[in-house]
Amino acid sequence: MAASHRRLSTAYDVRLMPLSLTMARRMLAGGLQVGSVEDLQPAWHPEYPLPDSLDAIAMVMAAHEAMTGPVQQPPTWWIHQIVVNGVVVGDIGFLSQPGPEKAVEIGYTVVPAWRGRGVASRACDLIVQQAWQDGAEIVVAETDHDNVASQAVLLGNGFRRQPDGVFMIKRPEK
């Protein structure tokens, strides 16, 4: 069933919060390290940010700056922190703006202590809903061929594996 027609539930309050540009820049400048963020609101899990988070933020920031110049405010197609019960435990977001087919790619990561609890599944559902709301027609994602857990997240959200190994979901018909 398509992601827009069902609601995933977890025992946790899972929300997405856009990553501020100030925070993104601090993270990339090395000003925020794992375990050094005690005063942040919402609080960050001690394992956050993961190296994959920093790589994704750098890639997305560079892509937006290459297309539009210096980024002054978070773009529509941006990175969101995954907040569970008031604590940041990962991030999920759009790796690019929509292309000609109105397709966007997503990526996500959750700290190890929170994996296997439905958090990534719920966050994926939320970001796909946002993609539809913001005008995307297709959402794609890639995983390593041996990342069965991530593949399960995508399949559980209505994505289908394409012959090239990419996972894709199309906007449900109205």
Salt bridges, closest charged atoms under 4 A:
ASP13 OD2 - ARG15 NE 3.49
GLU47 OE1 - HIS45 ND1 3.54
ASP125 OD2 - ARG7 NH1 3.30
ASP125 OD2 - ARG122 NH1 2.59
GLU137 OE2 - ARG171 NE 3.30
